């Protein structure tokens, strides 16, 4: 017992040690943006709407608002509630949408299958449903317009995150560099700050393609140093200037502030809300760390440091009513340490900007995975650390816009108005989606979700209204950017769904494929033909068009569907669904490759070799099953299938090598296994309970030598055909589409499809580039879609 106890103690000790290390590392990734907000909050708040008077009612009122905003939104809302709404450890807007889509059929992803629900990451929270939860679920599922409204809400939140990725680097670096004004004359200062800020921003974006892993190890120490620095400055200012400032967080000062300033005080909330910029990063970056680590870092370090910083600035300003310079962070910094603080502030602003830029790349990649963003090139900058990506096109566009914002606005006030509106819009979207998660996923009483929505939604709406009123003073930028991006994303998603529906209605039957032969002048050529399609059953129209124009196809024919499922990750052992198309002699197969919205897509070389390996495993497995060696399913393989007759049920092919004659055992389990069967491929949304039995193979080393001798001649022949075809080469058959709106469509639809979508399609990466298909192996089939 003592030994067991000691082991438990060591495990617990190691667990806490790793959690504390993660909490420390999260400082550089999660809290960079939030920690630098003291640089510009007071400066934005007192820019124009209110003025600092000798009564100190304004400064104490602002401090009270800052204290309660930091306490209610980042601490109570995010740390204690929203962080629990994770999707297999992942956070962010798409994580919430993914959770909702799995618990209610509101997803607009076209090629959904019942088999997807058997993924180990497709877990459902609290299966038993409450009556009120069922009513809301039925309401959402019944009305297609609500599906579209939910998607637009998610896209709006996504676009505001992208807008934040444009505005945060500008305001952060500009505010940090503005500290030079205390050491330079006004004439020199106005010609120095803008060029220096632009230079830092250009360098920051130019270095993105190297990835953050090369300098990431210094991010946490920089933010840690910055937090300790502002904490020390805050304590010094409190003790030295006004120890009574600790009374200011009282709500009494909020009431006095609003009574005195009235409309000006309400409009100044647009500057106060900047104290919570970066709070969304706690949820968005949840997948890189853990709930406990983020909670510890914020509660015990970031939150106290920020409160001390704001109180210290307020204490200094309460004794300095007629400062030579404008109200800002640097006026409260003693002259002795001003230059070191300036250097640390610039470094911290760069770290905070890096975090939001990386977050922008990540959310665009997720949008692209779910068919909501035009295809762009995604470069993985680190082969070992998942999630570190770089998107060249987006990077340079962000850099140009970021520099343009800096030069165009030239002050913290306009940048703050723009950034504040983007931040509040994202938080409102998160609040709405979390309310749905509370009812649909957690199965809590609707009164709790309503309470959550009213409490936090009303706070955020108050701040949002104060930002919107400053439309002409900078707030127009995120609104204009969001409208443009939502239009682009929705048009792309709408056309993608319409193309899928066209393919679905124009697919050809399996009988047509089986009838192709020498009698019709059709020949089979050596090699493997990979026909890419969005369909999960049936023969796509682009293949029939291909055979009509070129009367030949490959000896091994594989219909490949690369699809996204509403989960963050798909385990490699559950990624491939493989089945036959027609009899074994036809050598035609279907392979569905499933990725989550945060998964890394394979390059073409590893994909091709792994696909052949999975086909070989499937052929062996199918032979074992056909000869009665194993009984993997209680039903006939083609039963209860929505696929064409002759297409058998698909099999999940895992990672084990089935090269020898297997010793086998059946195991009733829902854990990921190497091979599993029992998933019908369906195009409808009918709920089914597929019979499933996992099969585990144990390879006997002594039988490997004789495995080829013991195989039947049919199995040997099929495997030899596969490997011979692989040596002959692989051709990738892709559709090259042109989409047109059908006659009689509305003007809006014709504009969106004929001009909008086709312009995006021509100017974004092609499917062959996204799949990294070598040009010598590419066969494109022209298709005109009338939707």
N, C-alpha and C positions, 0 to 999 in steps of 0.2 A: 504493500500500500504506500509505503514511503517512496518507493521508486516511482510509482505512478504519479504520486503527488509532485515529485520533483520534475518529472517530465512535463506535467501540466504547467508548472510554474515557469519552466524554461520557455515553453511555447507562448505563454501569455507575455512573458518578458520580451521575447523576440517580436511578437505582434505589436506591442506598444512601441518598441524601438523603431520598427518599420513605419508605423503610423506617424510617429514624430518626424521621421526623416521625410516622409511624404508631405507632411504639413509644412516643413521648412522649404521643400522644393516648390510647393504650390505658390509660395510668395512671389517667385519670379514669373510664373505663368499666369496665375489667376488674378493676383492683386496689384499688378503693376499700374493698371489704369485707375483703379479705385484709390490707390495710395497717393497719387499725385494731384488729386482734386483740390487740396488746400492751396495749390498754386493760384487757382483762378476763381474760387467760389465767391469770396468776399469782393474781389475786384469786379466780377460780373454783376453781383447783387447791387452794389452801390454805384454802378456805372452811370445811371441816369434817373431811374424811377424814384429812388429815395436818397436822402442825404444824411450824413453822420452829424448829429447835433450834440451839444454839451450835456444834454439830459441822459445820453447813452441808451435811450429807449429803443432806438433803431438797432444798434449793434447787439444789445442783449436780446431783442426780439428775434433777430436773424440767427443768433447763436441757439436760441431755444428751438427754432424751426429746424436748424441743422441737426441738433441733438436728437429730436424726436423722429426726424426723417431717417436718420441713420439707424435708429433703434427699431423702428417699425418695419421699414422695407428690407434692408439687407439682413438684419438680425432675425426678426420674427418671421417675415415672409419667406425669405430665401433659405436661411440656415435651418430653420425649424420645420418648414412645411414643404416648399417647392423642391428642395434637394431630395426629398423622399420620393418624388414622382419620377424616378429614373427608369430608363428602359434598358434592363440588363446592365446597369452601371453607367449608362450613357445619359447625358443631359442635353438640354437645348430645345429649340422650337420643334424640330423634326422628331425628337424623342417623344415629346408629348403627343404630337400628331400620330406617330406610330402606335403608341399605346391606345389611343382612342380608336384607331382603325382596326386594331386587333380585337377590341371588345365590342365594337359595333361596326356593321358593314357600311362604312361611309367612305371607304377608300375609292379613289378614281383611278388607281393603277389597273390597267386593263387585264393582263393575263394572270389573274389570281387562280390558284389551285387549292383543292382540299389538302393535298400533300404538304403544302407550306405550313399548315397548322400543326403538323407533327414534328416540326423543327424543335430542337431542344431549347433554342433561344426564343421560341414563340410561346413563352409561358404567359398564362393569364393570372391576374391578381384576384384572389378571393372569389373562386368560382360561383358560390351561391349568390343569386341576385335578389335584391329587394324589389318590392312592387313598384315603387316610384322610379327606381333605376331602370326597370324594364319598360316603363312608360316612356321615359326620355329616350331610351334606346330605340324603341319602336318608332317614335316620332322622327328621330334622326334618320333612321333607315328608310322610312316611308317616302320622304320628300327628297327628290334628287337635287332640288334647289338648295337645300341645307348642306348637301355634300359639297356643292360648288362654293357656297358661302364660307364653309369651314376651310376649304383649300385656299380661298382668297385671303382669309384671315391669317393663315400660316404664311402665305407668300408675302403678305404685308409686313409681318414680323421679320421675315427673312430679309426683305429689302431694307428695312430700317437698321438691321444689324450691318448690312453692307454700307449703308449711309454712315453709320457710326465708325466703320473702318476707314472711311474717308475723312471724317471730321476730327476724330480723336487724336491722330498724329499731329494734325495742324494745330489744334488748340493746346495740346500738351507741350510740344516743343516750343511753340511761340511763347507760351507763358513762362517756361523755364528760361528761355533766352532773354525775356523781357527784364530779367534781373540786372542786365547791363545798364539800364537807365539810371540806376543810382550811382554808377561809377563813370558816367559819360555825360557830356553836355547834350541838351535837347537836339541841337543840330546834328551832332555825330550819331546820337542814338537812333534817330528815325531812319538814317541811311545804313545802319549796321544790323539792327535786329532782323529785318525782313530777309536780307541776303544770307545771313548766318542761319536763320531758320530754314530757308529753302535749301541751302547747302546740306544741312543735316538730314533733311527729309529725302533729298535725292540720294545721298549716301545710304540711308536706311533702306530704301526700296531697291537700290542697285545691288545690295548685298544679300537680297532675299534668296537668290538662286543657290547660295551656298548652304542654306538651311540653318536652323537655329541650334543644331546639336554641337556645332563648333564653338559657339560662344555661350550656349545655354547654361553652362555650369557657373557662369558669373552673374546670371540674372538674379538668382535668389539672394546672394550676398549684397548686390546693389540695392535691391528693394528693402532688405533687412536693415542695411546701413541708413537708408532714407527714412524708414519708419522710426528707427532709434533717434535719428537726427531731429525729426519734427517733434518727437516726444520730448526730447531734452529741451528744445527751443520753447515748446509749449509750457513745460514746467518752469523754466527760467522766467518767461514772461508773466506767468501767473503769480509766482512768488515775488518777483521784482516790481511789477506794476500794479496789480490789483488782485489780491488773494480772494476778494469777495465775489469774483466772477463765477465761482462754483454755484451761486444761487441762480444764475441766468437760465439754466435749462428748465426752470419752473414754467409750466404752461401759462402762468400769470403774465409773463413777459410777452408771450405770443399774442394774448388778448390785447395788451396795452399797445403792442406794435401795430396790430391791425386797426385798432381804434384811432390811432394817431395818423397813420399813413394812408388808410382807406384804399383807394384804387391803386395808388403807387405801391403800396405794400403788397397787394395781390399780384401786380405785374412783376414785382421783384422776386416772386417765387420762381420765375424762370431762371434766375441765377442761383437760387438756393438749391434747386433740384440737382445741380451739377455735383453736389456732394455725394450722390449715389451713382454717378457714372461708373461703369465697370462692375456693378453688382450682378448683372446678368452673366458675366464671365464665370461666376462661381458655379452656376448651373450648366453653362455651355461646356466648360472644361471638366466636368465631373468625371468623364470617362478616363482622363489621364491620372486621376488621383482617387481618393475615396471620400465618402461622405464624412467620415470621422475626421480625416486629415483636414479637409476644408473647413469643417466646423471648428476644430481646435485653433487653426491658424487665424480665423477671423475673430472668434470670440475672445481669445486670450492675447492677441498681438495687434492685429490690424484695427479692430474696433477701438480699443483703448488709446492707441497711438493717434488715430484720427480725432477722437474727442479731445485729447490733450492739445493737439495742434490747433484746432478751431478755438478752444477756450483760451489758449495762449495768445492767438492773434486778437481775439476780442478784448483780452485784458490789456494788451498794448494800446489798441485803438481807443479804449475807454479813457485813457489818460492823454491821448494825442488827438485833439479834434481839429487842428489846423496844420496838418502835415504838409511839407513842401511838395511832396510827390503824391500821386493818387493813391487811394487805398489799394493795398496789394499784399502779397505774402512777404516780399523782401523788405518792406519798411519795418517789419517787426524782428528782422534778423540783426543782431549786433554787428557793428562794423568789423570787429576782429575776425569773425568766422564767415563773413558774407561770401567771399570768393570760394572757399571750400564747399559751402552750402550750394552755391551756384553750380559748381561742377557736378556735385552729387545729384542735384535737381535735373540737370540736363541728361545725365546717365539714366536716372529713374524714368524720365519722360520717354526716352528711347526704348527702354524695356517695356513700359506700358503701351507704347505704340506698336512694338513688335508683337505683343500678345494679341491685340485687336486685329492686326493684319493677318496673323496666322489663323485667327478665328474666322475671318472673312473668307480666306481660302477654303477652310474646312466646310463652312456652311454652303458655299457655292458648289463644292464637290458633292455634298449631300443632295443638294437640289438637282444637280445633273444626274445623280444615280436614280432619283425618283422621277426622272423625265420632266422636270420642271425648269430646266435651264439648257440653253444651247450647248452643244458639245464643245469643250475646251480642253487644252492639253494639261494634264495633271502630272507633275513630276514629283516623285517620292525622293526627298532629299536624304533620307536615312533608311537604309535597308534593315536596320536592327530595331529602330523605334517606330512603332506604328503611329500613323496620323500626322507625321511631319511632311507636309506637301507644299508645293510651289506651283502657281498657275501663272505662266508668263504674261498672257494677254491681260488678265485682271490686274497683275502687279503694275504694269506700265500705265494702264488706264487710271488706277488709283493714284499713282505717283503724279501724273499730269494734273488730275483734278485736285489733289491735295495741295500742290504748289499753287494752282490757280486760286483756290480758296484762301490760302495765306496771303497772296498778293492782292486779291480782290477785296477781302474784308479788312485786313490790316489791323484789326483790334480784337481784343478778347470778347467784347460785348456781342458783336455779330456772330462770331464763332460759337460763343456760349449759347446763344439763342437757337442756332441751328442744331448744335449737339444735344441740347436739352430736349428738344422736341423728338429727335430720333430715339433717345434713351427712354423717354416716357412711353412712346408708341410701342417699343419692344416689351416694356414691362406690362402694359395693358393687355397685349396679346398673350403673354405668359399667364397673367391672372385669369383671363377668360378660358384658356385651354386647361389650366390647372383645376378650375371649377368643374369642368366636364370630367376630368380624370377622377376627382373626388367622388363623383356620382357613379360613373360608368365602370371605372377600374377598381376603386377602393370600396365601392358599394356602401358608401356612407349616406346618411339621411340627407336629402336635398337642402334641408335647413342649414347644415354645416357649409355646404358649397355656396349657398346664397349669402351666408354670413361672411365667408371668405371673400366673395366677390364684392359685397357692399363695403366692407371695411377697407380692403386694400385698393379696390377699384375706385372708391370715392377719393382716397388720398391721391392716387395717380391721375384721376380726372381733374382734380384741382390744379395740380402742377401742369398737366397737359394743356388746360385752358389758358394758363398764364404764358405758356410757350406759343400757342397758336395765335394769341392776340398780337404777337410780335412778328407776324407774317412778313411784313415789309422790312423788318430789321434783321433778317438772316434766316428766319424760320421757314421761308419759302424754299430754301435749298433742299432739305430732306424730303419735303412734301413733293416737290417736282421730281426729285430722283426716285422716290418710292413709286410714284405714278408711272414713270417710265419703265422701271424694272418690273413692277407688277404686270404691266401690259405685255412686256416681252416674255415673261415667264408663263403667263396664262395663255398667250397665243401659242407658244411652243408646246405647252402641255395639251391644249385643246386639239391642235393639229396632230400631235402624236397619238392621242386617243382615237381620233377620227381615222387615221391611217390604219390603226389596229382593227377597228370595226370593218373597214373596207377589206383588209386581208381576211378577216374572219368570214365575211359573207362571200368572198370570191375564192376560197380555198377549193382545191379539187379533191376528188375522192381517192382512196387508196386503190380501188379497182383500176382507175386510170393509170396509176403508176405501175401496177403489176402487169397491165396489158402492154406496156412498152416493151418492144423486143425487136429482133431481126426482121420479123414479118412486116414491121412498120418502118424499116430502115434505120432503126435506132441501134447503136452499138455501145458497148461498155468499154471504156478505155482504162489503162492501168492507173493506179493512184487512188487517193482518198479525196472525195469531194465534200467539203463542209459547206452546207447551205444554211446561211444565217437567216433566221426569221423570228418574229415576235410571237408566233403561234406556238401553243403547247400541244396541239394535235392537228391532224390533217396535213395535206400537202400544200405549201404556199404557192400563190399564183406566180411569184417570180420564178419558181423552178419550172413550172409548166411553160412559161414564156421562154425560159432559157432553152429547154429541150425543143420547143417549136422552131426556134431560130438556129440552133446548133444541135442536130440530131445525134447527140452522144452525151453520155454522162459516165461518171467514174465507177470503177468496179466496187469500191466501198463508198456507200453514200450515207452521209450523216446529216440529219436535220438538227441544227444547233440553235437553241434558244437561250440567249444570255439575258436573264431577267433579274430585276431587283425585287426583294420582298421587304415588307415593313418591319424589319428587325435590324439592329445595328450590325450584327455579325452573323454569318452562317459558318458553323464549324466545318473544317475541311472534310471531315468524314461524312458530312451530310450535304455536301455541295452538289454532287452529280446525281441526277436522275436519268437512268438509261433504260431503254426498252427497244424492242424490235419494231420495225415497220414492215409488215408482211412476213412471209415465211423465212426460215433461216437461209435457204438457198438464194434468196434475193440479195442478201448482204446489205440490207438497208436498216438503219438504226435512227433512233431519236435520242438526243441528249439535251437535257435541260440543266443549265449551269446557273445556280442561284447565288446571288451576292446580297449582303446587307448594305444599308446606306452608308456605312463607314468602312466597308471592306476594301481591300486593295485588289484591283483587278490584275490578273496575271499578264505577263508579256506573252507574245505569240508563240515563242519557242517552247517555253515551259507549258503553255496551254496545250499546244499540239501534242507534245510527248505525253502529258498527263491524260489527255483525252484518249489517246491510243491505249494507254495502260488501263484506263477505266473500261474501255470497250473490251479489252482482253479479259479483264476480271468478270465482266458481265457475261461474256460468251462462255467462260468456264462455269460460272454459276448457273447459267441457263441450261447448260448441258447436264449438270448434276441434278437439277430439278426435274428436267425432262425425263431422265432415266430413273427417277424415283429414289435417288440417293438421299435427297432431302425433300421434306414436305414443308415448304416455307409459308404456305397460306392455306387456310381452310376453304377458300373459294377458288373457283376457276379464275385464271389470270385475266381473262377478258370480261369478266362479269362486272356489272354495275359501273361500266366505264362510259364516259361521255365521248370517248374518242370514236373514230371511224372503226367499222368492223374490220378485224384483221390486225388492228393495233393493240398490242397487249399492254398490260399494266406495267408501269415504270418501276424500276428498282433503284433504291438508294445504294450507290456503290461507294464504299469507304476507302480506306488506305491500306488494307492488308493485302499481301501478295497471295494470290490463289494459284500459283504456278504448279503446285503439286497436287496429288490426289488427297483430298482433305479428310482428316478425321473431324467429325462435326458433332455439335450438340445444339439443341434448340434451347432458347432462353427467353422466357416471357419477361421483357423489361422495356422500359421507355428510355433507357440511357442510349446515347449515340453508339452505334455499333458499326462494324465494317460493312455489312450488307443487310439491307432490310427490304421487305416487300409489302405490298398491300395498299398502294395508293392509286386510286383511279384518277385519270386526268380528265378534268371537267372544265367546260367553258361557263357553265351556269354557276350561280351562287348558292345552290342547294346545299344545305348542311348535311353531311354524311358522317357516319361512324365507321371508317375503314377498319377492316380486320387486319391486324398487324402482328407479325411475329418476327422477332429479330433472330438472325442466324450468326453464330460465332464459329469461325473456322480455326482449327488448331493444326498447323502444318507439321507433319511428321518428317523430320530431317532424313530418316532412313528411306523414305519413299520417294524423295526428290529425284534420285538417280533413275528410278523406274517409272517416273510419272508419265513420260511421253509414251512409253510402251503400253501403259495401262489405259491411256486415253483412246477413245473410239476414233475411227478414221475420220468421221464427220467433224469431230471437234478439232482434230489436227489440221484438217483441210481448211476449216474456217479461220483458225489462228494463223496458218501459213498465208492465207489470202490477205489477212489484215496486215501482217508484217511485211509481206511483199509489196502491198499497196503503199505502206509507209515509206519503203525504200524508193518507190517510183516517184514519190512527191505528193504534196498536198496542195489542193486548189481551194481558195476561199471564194465562194459565190455570194455576193452581196447585192442587194437592190439599190439602184441609183434612182431615187424617187423625185418626181415633180408633182406637186399637189395643186389641184384646182378646185375651186368651189363649184358645185353643180349649178345648173341653170335654175333660176328662180330663187337663189339664195339672197338673203338681205344684203344691203350695201355694206353693212358693218362686217358681215362674214366674208364677203368678197375681198374687202380691204385687208382683213386679218389673214386670210389664207393666201390669196393670190399675190399680195405684195409683202405683207409683214412676215409670214412664215417662210416664204420662198427666199426673201432677202436674207433672213437669219440663216437659213439652210445653206445658201451659197457662200456666206461669209464666216461660217463656223467650221470647226474641224469635221471632216467626213467620218463616217462609221469605220472606214478602213484605217484612218489615222488613229482613232480612239482604240481600235483593236490591235494597232501596230502590225497590220498585215503587210508583208513585203510586196512591193509593186509587181514583182515577177510572178507571184502566186495569186494575184487578184483577178477575179472575173466579175465584172459589174453588169447587172441586168437592168436596163432602163425600164422604169415603171411610171405610169401616169395614174395618179390617184384622183378620182372624182368624188369629193366628199361633200 
